[in-house]
Amino acid sequence: MDEPTHAQESRFWDHVADWILGCEDPGQSALTQAEIDAWLAQLRDDAGRPQSH
């Protein structure tokens, strides 16, 4: 994979992979495009926030 071009890009794609791999029921109802867009927007927003530990 290429080097990330944006801050937190690797973390964002880690979240995407975790979500995909975490889908337990492949027969579950499909998400709408609006639900997918909202979920991805939330991940982008979360990736841009400083981490609190």
C-alpha positions as CSV (number, residue, x, y, z in Angstrom):
1,M,0.0,0.0,0.0
2,D,1.2,3.5,-0.7
3,E,2.2,5.8,2.1
4,P,-0.8,7.7,3.6
5,T,-1.3,11.1,2.0
6,H,-3.4,12.5,4.7
7,A,-3.1,12.6,8.5
8,Q,-4.8,9.6,10.0
9,E,-5.4,7.9,6.7
10,S,-3.9,4.6,7.8
11,R,-6.1,4.7,10.9
12,F,-9.2,5.4,8.8
13,W,-8.5,2.4,6.5
14,D,-7.8,0.2,9.6
15,H,-11.3,1.2,10.8
16,V,-12.8,0.3,7.4
17,A,-11.1,-3.1,7.4
18,D,-12.2,-3.8,11.0
19,W,-15.8,-3.0,10.1
20,I,-15.7,-5.2,7.0
21,L,-14.1,-8.1,8.8
22,G,-16.5,-7.6,11.8
23,C,-19.6,-8.2,9.8
24,E,-21.0,-11.3,11.4
25,D,-23.9,-12.0,9.2
26,P,-23.3,-11.7,5.5
27,G,-27.0,-12.1,4.9
28,Q,-27.8,-9.0,6.9
29,S,-29.8,-6.3,5.2
30,A,-27.6,-4.2,3.0
31,L,-26.8,-0.6,4.0
32,T,-28.2,2.1,1.9
33,Q,-25.9,4.5,0.1
34,A,-26.8,7.2,2.6
35,E,-26.0,5.0,5.6
36,I,-22.6,4.1,4.1
37,D,-21.8,7.8,3.3
38,A,-22.8,8.8,6.9
39,W,-20.7,6.0,8.4
40,L,-17.6,7.0,6.3
41,A,-18.1,10.7,7.1
42,Q,-18.2,9.8,10.8
43,L,-14.9,7.8,10.5
44,R,-13.3,10.7,8.7
45,D,-14.4,13.1,11.4
46,D,-13.2,10.7,14.2
47,A,-9.8,10.3,12.4
48,G,-9.4,14.1,12.4
49,R,-9.9,14.5,16.1
50,P,-7.0,14.2,18.6
51,Q,-6.9,10.9,20.4
52,S,-7.6,11.0,24.1
53,H,-5.9,8.3,26.1
